[in-house]
Amino acid sequence: MKGPTPRRIRRYVCRCLRLKLYLDHPGDGRRRPQIPARHLLWSVLIGDVLRESSFHAVEALVCSKARRALAVGREFGDDALAYFTERLDVQPTREALARALTQAKRNKAFDNSRFIGVALDGTTVGRCSVQGCHLCRPFKNSRRDIVGYRHHLVLGTIVGTGLSLPIDIEPYGPGDSEYAAGQRLLERMVDHLGRRFAQYVVVDSLFATAPFLGIAHKHGLKVIARLKSNLKELFAAAETRFANRPPTHVFKDGPDRVEIWDAGDFDPWEALEWETVRVIRYRQHQPDGTTVEAYWLTNFSIHHVGPQALYRMAKSRWEVENQGFNDAKNRYGFEHIPHHHANSLLVCWLLLLLALTIERLYRLRYLHRGLHRPYAAIDLLRLLRLSLAVPTYSDTS
């Protein structure tokens, strides 16, 4: 069959993203494995690409006649996947994600963008009725009664390039917080990708604190952070400054009309080691009459990044919501718990992120060479599913 197939995707992963060594040796921790790790790992990866997130679904695929088309060497059951993911080291998978992204940058996947940004945000996944692992956090109702458990994590995503790709996740359990997990995640992402991979980090107001901004500055990253009433003095000063002034810039963003107020000479608060703070306020007027307004702070100078570019970089934070959480949860089964074990959950989350990265790079960069339109995600999925069909031959004798 011509066109995309699981075998061609595997070839792309090995040759273009240079992950063959990882696929063969992913950090298997089983003592006496009967099934090679490369078969189990690839089955989960290609299952995620095909949007089959449960181990039962993967078992059905590899035990069917489609197994050869999937490039999986042998059949096995869902219990083998549970045992495998419980003992798989997460570090090689994290490094494989970073290697795929750095290789994509070498292959000029982001060359159409002046800056590469990183967005951080937290979410909840994997709800359950009873506590099954140490990552479970209790969920309480209005009367403070525990009514269930769920898992919390922070996701880091490449944004602002036209190609949103997940980088890594950091879960947090009881007694931990999104803020602390976000700091750990930022440190690890810079360590894996290198200081020069990205130029800025865009975050919500939760991370607009001196310690987090100091970590970003230490790693050479500029910061664009949402400004709300948690920084009362700076927020009040910005409101007062912009209240009776006309906007400094007005432009069209698609059908929307955008007004921007921009000033780069606000005083930093006491714990912040910046010389000055730049604040922008934008007001977005939509065709239906809706108005969206927000304040953002940054240490990008006005001479380095203009107001219109800064507005788009701030809006890129929503990519972690739309192309990150929404896609992963609604289409790829990010909410599903294949096997309720802490290491197995973390491995499955990371493999799903790697599958998303592979699918988007393959569809939007590798298959989009030339002037034709890129495949939509659902179109690629249909082609891959059709490629699994076993050909039939008519006896014309």
C-alpha positions in Angstrom: 0.0 0.0 0.0 1.2 3.5 -0.9 1.0 6.2 1.7 1.5 6.2 5.5 1.7 2.9 7.3 2.9 1.9 10.8 6.0 0.3 9.2 6.8 3.6 7.5 6.3 5.5 10.7 8.7 3.2 12.5 11.3 3.7 9.7 10.8 7.5 10.2 11.3 7.2 13.9 14.5 5.2 13.5 16.1 7.0 10.6 14.9 10.6 10.8 14.4 11.0 14.6 17.3 8.6 15.3 15.5 6.7 18.1 16.3 3.1 17.0 18.6 2.6 20.0 15.8 3.7 22.3 13.3 1.4 20.6 15.6 -1.6 21.0 16.8 -0.7 24.6 14.1 1.4 26.3 15.3 0.7 29.9 13.7 -2.6 30.5 13.8 -3.5 34.2 12.4 -7.1 34.0 14.8 -9.7 35.3 14.0 -12.6 33.0 12.1 -11.2 30.1 10.4 -13.7 27.8 9.1 -11.1 25.3 11.7 -8.6 23.9 11.2 -5.1 25.1 11.2 -3.7 21.6 7.9 -5.5 20.7 6.1 -4.3 23.8 7.3 -0.7 23.6 6.5 -0.3 19.9 3.1 -1.8 20.4 2.2 0.8 23.0 3.6 3.6 20.9 1.8 2.7 17.7 -1.3 1.9 19.7 -1.3 5.5 21.0 -0.8 6.8 17.4 -3.9 4.7 16.4 -5.7 6.1 19.5 -6.0 2.8 21.2 -5.0 3.7 24.7 -6.0 0.6 26.7 -3.8 -2.5 27.1 -6.8 -4.7 26.1 -7.0 -2.8 22.8 -3.3 -3.2 22.1 -3.6 -6.9 22.9 -6.5 -7.2 20.4 -4.3 -5.5 17.7 -1.2 -7.6 18.2 -3.2 -10.9 18.4 -5.0 -10.1 15.2 -4.0 -10.5 11.5 -2.9 -6.9 11.5 0.1 -7.6 13.7 2.6 -7.8 10.8 1.3 -4.5 9.4 1.9 -3.0 12.8 5.6 -4.0 12.7 5.2 -5.9 16.0 7.2 -9.1 16.1 5.0 -11.4 18.2 1.7 -11.5 20.0 1.2 -11.1 23.8 -1.5 -10.3 26.4 -2.3 -7.2 28.3 -0.8 -8.6 31.5 2.6 -8.6 29.7 2.2 -4.9 29.1 1.3 -4.2 32.7 4.3 -6.2 34.0 6.6 -4.4 31.4 5.4 -0.8 32.2 5.7 -1.4 36.0 9.4 -2.1 35.6 10.3 0.2 32.7 12.8 3.0 33.6 11.2 6.4 32.8 14.5 8.2 32.2 15.2 6.7 28.7 11.7 7.7 27.6 12.2 11.3 28.8 15.6 11.4 27.0 14.0 10.0 23.8 11.4 12.7 23.9 14.1 15.3 24.2 16.2 13.6 21.5 13.3 13.7 19.1 12.7 17.4 19.6 16.4 18.3 19.3 16.6 16.2 16.1 13.5 18.0 14.8 15.2 21.3 15.4 18.3 20.2 13.5 15.9 19.1 10.7 14.6 22.7 10.6 11.2 21.9 11.9 11.0 25.3 13.7 12.9 27.5 11.1 9.8 29.5 10.3 9.7 31.0 13.8 11.9 33.7 15.3 11.5 32.4 18.8 10.8 29.0 20.3 8.7 29.1 23.4 7.9 26.7 26.2 4.5 26.7 28.1 3.9 25.1 31.4 0.5 24.3 32.9 -1.2 21.8 35.2 -4.1 19.5 34.8 -5.8 16.4 36.3 -6.1 13.0 34.7 -7.0 9.5 35.7 -10.0 9.7 38.0 -10.7 6.7 40.2 -13.0 5.8 43.2 -10.3 4.3 45.4 -6.6 5.1 46.0 -4.5 2.9 43.8 -1.0 4.4 43.9 1.0 7.1 45.7 0.3 9.6 42.9 -3.4 9.6 43.8 -4.7 12.8 45.3 -8.0 12.9 47.1 -10.9 14.8 45.5 -13.3 16.4 48.0 -16.9 17.8 47.7 -18.2 21.0 49.2 -18.6 19.3 52.7 -14.9 18.3 52.5 -15.7 14.6 52.2 -13.4 12.5 50.0 -15.5 11.4 47.0 -12.7 10.0 44.8 -9.1 10.3 43.7 -7.3 11.8 40.7 -3.8 12.4 39.4 -2.3 15.8 38.9 0.6 16.7 36.6 2.3 19.6 34.9 2.9 19.5 31.2 5.6 21.3 29.3 5.0 22.1 25.6 6.8 23.8 22.7 4.6 26.8 21.7 4.8 29.8 19.3 6.2 27.9 16.4 3.1 26.7 14.6 4.0 23.2 15.7 2.9 22.4 19.3 4.9 19.4 20.7 4.9 18.0 24.2 8.3 18.0 26.0 7.8 16.3 29.4 5.5 15.9 32.3 6.0 16.1 36.1 3.4 14.5 38.3 2.8 15.6 41.9 1.2 13.7 44.7 -0.2 14.4 48.1 1.6 17.3 49.8 3.1 18.5 46.5 1.9 21.4 44.4 1.7 22.5 40.7 4.1 25.3 41.5 6.8 23.0 42.9 6.3 20.4 40.1 6.5 23.2 37.5 9.9 24.3 38.9 11.2 20.7 38.8 9.9 20.3 35.2 11.5 23.5 34.0 14.9 22.5 35.4 14.7 19.1 33.8 13.6 20.4 30.4 16.5 22.8 30.2 18.9 20.0 31.3 17.6 17.6 28.5 17.1 20.1 25.7 20.0 22.5 26.4 20.0 26.2 27.3 19.8 27.4 23.7 16.8 25.3 22.5 14.1 27.7 23.6 14.1 31.5 24.2 11.2 32.1 26.5 8.7 30.5 28.8 5.1 31.5 29.0 3.1 30.7 32.2 0.0 31.6 34.1 -0.1 33.9 37.1 0.6 31.0 39.5 4.3 31.1 38.4 4.7 34.9 38.5 6.9 34.7 41.6 10.5 35.8 42.1 11.8 32.2 42.7 10.4 30.8 39.5 11.4 33.9 37.4 14.9 33.6 38.9 15.1 30.0 37.8 14.1 30.9 34.3 16.6 33.8 34.2 19.4 31.4 35.5 18.8 29.2 32.5 18.7 32.1 30.0 15.0 32.1 29.4 12.9 35.2 29.1 9.5 35.0 30.9 6.0 36.0 29.8 3.6 35.6 32.8 0.0 36.5 33.3 -0.4 39.4 35.7 -3.4 39.2 38.1 -4.2 40.5 41.5 -1.8 38.1 43.1 0.8 40.9 42.5 -1.4 43.6 43.9 1.0 46.6 43.8 2.2 45.9 40.2 -1.4 45.1 39.0 -2.8 48.3 40.6 0.0 50.4 39.1 -0.6 49.0 35.6 -4.4 49.5 35.9 -3.8 53.1 37.0 -1.3 53.8 34.3 -3.4 52.4 31.4 -6.8 53.5 32.7 -7.1 56.9 31.0 -4.6 56.4 28.1 -5.4 55.5 24.5 -3.9 52.2 23.3 -0.3 52.4 22.0 -1.1 49.9 19.2 -4.3 48.8 17.4 -4.3 46.0 14.8 -6.4 43.1 13.4 -6.0 39.5 14.5 -8.1 37.7 12.0 -11.6 38.9 12.5 -10.8 40.4 15.9 -9.7 44.0 16.7 -7.0 44.2 19.3 -5.9 47.2 21.3 -2.6 47.1 23.3 -1.3 49.2 26.1 2.5 48.8 26.6 4.9 50.2 29.1 8.4 48.9 30.0 9.4 51.0 33.1 7.4 49.5 36.0 9.4 48.9 39.2 10.1 45.3 40.2 8.9 44.1 43.5 11.4 43.6 46.3 12.4 40.0 45.8 12.6 40.2 42.0 16.1 40.8 40.6 15.0 42.5 37.4 16.1 46.0 36.6 12.6 46.8 35.3 9.3 45.1 34.5 7.4 45.5 31.2 3.6 45.2 31.3 1.2 44.9 28.4 -2.6 45.1 28.6 -4.5 43.8 25.6 -8.2 44.2 24.8 -9.5 41.8 22.1 -12.8 42.8 20.5 -14.5 39.8 18.8 -17.2 40.0 16.0 -20.0 38.8 18.3 -19.3 41.7 20.7 -17.3 39.7 23.3 -14.3 41.5 24.8 -11.3 39.7 26.2 -8.9 41.6 28.4 -5.7 40.5 30.1 -2.4 41.8 31.6 1.0 40.2 31.1 4.4 40.9 32.6 7.7 40.2 30.9 11.4 41.0 30.9 11.5 41.2 27.1 12.5 44.7 26.2 10.4 46.8 23.8 13.4 47.0 21.4 13.7 43.2 21.3 10.1 42.2 20.9 7.3 44.6 19.7 3.9 44.8 21.3 2.1 42.8 18.5 4.7 40.0 18.6 4.5 39.9 22.5 0.7 39.7 22.3 1.0 36.6 20.0 3.6 35.0 22.3 1.4 35.5 25.3 -1.6 34.0 23.5 0.6 31.0 22.6 0.1 29.8 26.2 -3.3 28.4 25.2 -1.5 25.9 22.9 -0.8 23.8 26.0 -4.5 23.7 26.6 -5.8 23.2 23.1 -3.1 21.2 21.4 -1.9 19.6 24.6 -4.5 18.7 27.2 -7.6 18.8 24.9 -6.1 16.7 22.1 -4.5 14.2 24.5 -7.6 13.8 26.6 -10.4 13.9 24.0 -8.6 12.0 21.2 -5.7 9.9 22.6 -7.0 8.6 26.0 -4.9 10.7 28.3 -7.6 10.3 31.0 -7.5 6.5 30.8 -5.7 4.4 33.4 -4.3 1.3 31.5 -2.8 -0.1 34.7 -3.1 1.5 38.1 0.6 1.5 39.2 2.6 4.7 39.7 5.5 3.8 37.4 3.2 2.3 34.8 1.0 5.4 34.8 4.1 7.7 34.3 5.5 5.5 31.6 2.2 5.4 29.7 1.8 9.2 30.0 5.3 9.7 28.6 4.8 7.2 25.8 1.6 9.0 24.8 3.5 12.3 24.6 6.2 10.6 22.5 3.5 9.2 20.2 2.0 12.7 19.9 5.4 14.1 19.0 6.0 11.4 16.4 2.6 11.7 14.8 2.8 15.5 14.5 6.3 15.6 13.2 5.6 12.8 10.7 2.3 14.4 9.5 3.1 18.1 9.5 6.8 18.0 8.6 7.8 14.7 6.9 4.6 14.2 4.9 4.2 17.9 4.2 7.3 18.2 1.9 6.2 20.1 -1.2 3.2 22.4 -1.9 0.3 20.0 -1.0 -1.8 20.5 2.1 -0.8 18.6 5.2 -2.9 15.7 6.4 -5.4 16.4 9.1 -4.9 14.2 12.1 -8.1 12.3 11.5 -7.1 11.7 7.8 -3.8 10.2 8.8 -5.6 8.0 11.4 -7.9 6.7 8.7 -5.1 5.9 6.3 -3.2 4.1 9.1 -6.3 2.0 10.0 -6.9 1.2 6.3 -3.3 0.0 6.0 -4.0 -2.6 8.7 -6.5 -4.4 6.5 -5.4 -7.8 5.3 -5.5 -7.9 1.5 -7.8 -10.5 -0.1 -7.2 -12.2 -3.4 -9.8 -13.6 -5.7 -9.3 -17.0 -7.3 -9.8 -16.4 -11.0 -8.6 -19.8 -12.1 
